[in-house]
Amino acid sequence: MTKILVDTNILVYTIDEDSRFYSKSHQLLDSNFDLFTTSKNLSEFLAVVTRGKPISLSIENALAVVKDFSDVFTILYPTESSFVVFKELLQKYKPTGLKVHDFEIVSIGLANGINQIATADSKDFEGIKEINIEKIGSIT
């Protein structure tokens, strides 16, 4: 089965019924892919859905959604080996600001043998040669 890392925006779209990506996000969840996400993606998800836009959840409701995600995704955590990959990627690509978060997510996936990421916003990962970007809609 193909392993694929799922980006934060897809997590948000799975609960945002008004999003044009809502159906496509659910198609991905129902696919035959072996789905992964990272603890970093989950913390980003919590930050997005509790701030009020595009949707607003209480922290209790948002945590319940994260618990449901654990039934669908294998959740990956940073390790010493992912930190080594992270530093190598930072030295190679020299990202700054918020872009650093994307490299941390990629490094956790790579350290776990995952080199594909599903996203609705491919520009976040463009130029990172170590991964394949699978734009939602083209992978379901």
C-alpha positions, -999 to 999 in steps of 0.1 A, spaced: 0 0 0 13 35 -9 22 56 21 12 93 19 17 121 44 -14 143 47 -9 181 51 -27 203 76 -49 219 50 -65 186 41 -72 179 78 -90 213 80 -110 206 48 -123 173 61 -144 192 86 -151 224 66 -182 215 47 -181 249 29 -147 242 14 -145 233 -23 -120 206 -11 -144 190 14 -155 161 -9 -120 155 -23 -106 154 13 -131 127 22 -123 108 -9 -86 107 2 -97 95 36 -116 67 20 -88 58 -4 -65 28 -4 -35 48 7 -18 42 40 -24 76 55 0 94 79 1 128 95 24 144 120 20 158 155 31 191 139 1 189 115 -22 183 144 -10 213 163 -14 234 132 -49 220 127 -58 229 163 -45 265 158 -65 269 126 -98 255 137 -99 273 171 -91 308 158 -124 313 142 -117 313 104 -126 294 82 -144 275 110 -145 279 147 -144 250 172 -140 250 209 -107 233 220 -128 204 234 -145 198 200 -112 203 181 -95 177 204 -124 153 197 -118 157 160 -80 150 165 -90 118 184 -111 108 154 -81 114 132 -62 88 151 -86 62 137 -77 71 101 -41 83 103 -9 69 118 4 99 137 41 104 134 62 123 160 96 140 158 126 118 166 163 122 168 165 109 132 139 132 119 157 161 135 189 151 117 169 151 84 153 185 94 187 201 99 200 187 66 170 201 48 174 235 65 210 236 55 203 226 20 172 248 13 177 276 38 139 283 44 129 312 66 99 322 87 68 300 85 83 279 57 105 262 84 73 244 96 68 228 62 104 214 63 98 200 98 67 181 85 87 168 55 116 157 77 93 137 99 78 119 69 112 113 53 126 98 85 97 74 85 102 63 48 74 85 34 83 107 4 48 117 -8 27 144 7 -10 151 -1 -19 188 0 -42 214 -15 -15 240 -15 15 225 -34 34 258 -32 42 250 4 64 221 -7 76 231 -42 113 228 -47 118 202 -20 133 175 -42 132 148 -16 94 145 -17 66 141 -43 37 165 -40 3 150 -46 -22 177 -51 -56 168 -37 -80 160 -65 -53 144 -86 -47 115 -62 -82 102 -54 
